[in-house]
Amino acid sequence: MHQLTFNNPISSFEDLVIVSQRISLTPISERFREDIYREFTSEITRYMMPPPPQDISETLEFIRSSIEGMQRSEELVFVIVDTEGQFLGCAGLHSRESSLTPELGIWVKKCAHGSALGREAVRCLRDWASENLKLSYFIYPVEKKNLASRKIAVSLGGEIIKEQKTLSLSGNLLDEVVYHVP
């Protein structure tokens, strides 16, 4: 991965909280291990690259790896919480192919589907990153069948720039479209 380039240095990622009307994006931490483990199910991951965790140690490894990626400025990984601090899911920004075209990612727990909280989280992260990072645009890969996630990309002005087949870590063949999000 490449390093994200910040307009102004971030002294501590642990204090980086992004707030919108109904949610906050707070840096991932072990405090949310049980929530992530419980909610990151096979149903949630069916259109995603990673598989659901088989045990809590895999969730802890994901959290540890995400924190290290943030410390290296390669990604930003947040937990989405509502105004009362209730866990809703995770959102991320990853510098996979280039720091100038980071990849947006999102998942929300099943009971939050249909509430447009995923859209709000991605918009909030996109807006914050646009103001605080040096970048050209975002990419947002989505499985074609994941209509809700595709609607998020379109709501942000996203346009399809390519299609690709990707084998997920669960062994599912994903038929993806990759959006360019301004």
Secondary structure, DSSP 8 states (H G I E B T S, - for coil): -----BSS--S-GGG--EE-SSEEEEE--GGGHHHHHHHS-HHHHTTSSS---SSHHHHHHHHHHHHHHHHTTSEEEEEEEETT--EEEEEEEE-SS-TTS-EEEEEE-GGGTTSSHHHHHHHHHHHHHHHHB--S-EEEEEETT-HHHHHHHHHTT-EEEEEEEEE-TTS-EEEEEEEEE-
